[in-house]
Amino acid sequence: MRHKRGFSWISDNYIIPRAYWPACSCCAAQTFMKCQDAEGNWHYGDTAARECAKSRITEIDQEGNKVQEIEAPVSKEELAARKAAEEKARVEQEAADKLQGELERLRAIYDDEDAIIRARDERLAHIDRTVAINDALIKQSQGALAKLKQRAASQPNKLQAEKLATQIADTETQIAEYTAANDAERAQRA
């Protein structure tokens, strides 16, 4: 029989029936802790053993009935995983709420689904027209840029070459702006 903290009636494999306990009033309503450490050793006593700090603890009454179970503390990894799952759920809920808000806004503006579809189609057509216009302007500007570069390469006059260099830089900026505008429009279409 194993003796832990003065309790001789609890052993490794079983609890000795109450009939065999000493008759004293000190044991009347007492509960005991039972836990298993990381190495598989069982510990019993009126408080949980230090070795069981990372284990589930079972509280039992004097008749051997389980009163409650205290779950093992959560590890740092489990805590981090829980926090990550909670954050993911929060982000998903925010996205769902945002989508629901957008749907409610659309329902408030438009009479029915056909009106929403018409408005969407009109917006897409507008984007397509804008992209086509910007593409034409880009093509035209690239042609002008090629001519400016050709003229600058053959310009012997330094003052004229500087003016052409300024025009080339302005044209390149214009092409970049048209390209950025087209990228933004295509992103809206997607």
C-alpha positions, 0 to 999 in steps of 0.5 A: 500500500502506498502512503501519500501525505498520511492517507493510507487508504488510497493505493496505486490501483484501487481505493480501500472501501470506506468500511475499512477507513479509520473512524474519525471526524476529520475525514467526514467531508474531505475530498482528495486529488488524484493525478498522473504525472508525465512519467505515468506515476499516480499521485494522491493527496489533499492537494495536487502534486507539483509533478502534475502541474501539466496533467488533468487532476481528478478530485474524488470524495472519501467514497471514491466517487469522482467529484470533478475533473480539472483539465490540464493547463493549456500549453503555449502552442495550444493557446497560440492555436486558439488565438489564431483560430479566434482571430480567423473566425473574427476576420471571417465574421467581419468579412461576412458582416461587410458583405451583408452590409453591402447587400443591404445597401444594394437592396436599399438603392435598387428595386430588384435584382434586375436593376442591380444587374443592369447597373453592374453591366453599365459599370462594366461597359463604362470600364471597358470604354475607359480602358479602350480609350486609355489603350488608344492614348497609350499607343498614340503616346508611345508613337509620339515618344518614339518620334521624340527619342529619334529626334533627340538622338539626331539633334545637334543643338543642345538647347533643343535636345534639352527641350526634347528630353523634357518632352520625352520625360513628360510623355513617359509620365503620361504613358505611366499615368494611363497605364496605372489608370488602366490597371485600376480599371481592370482591377475594378472589373475583376 
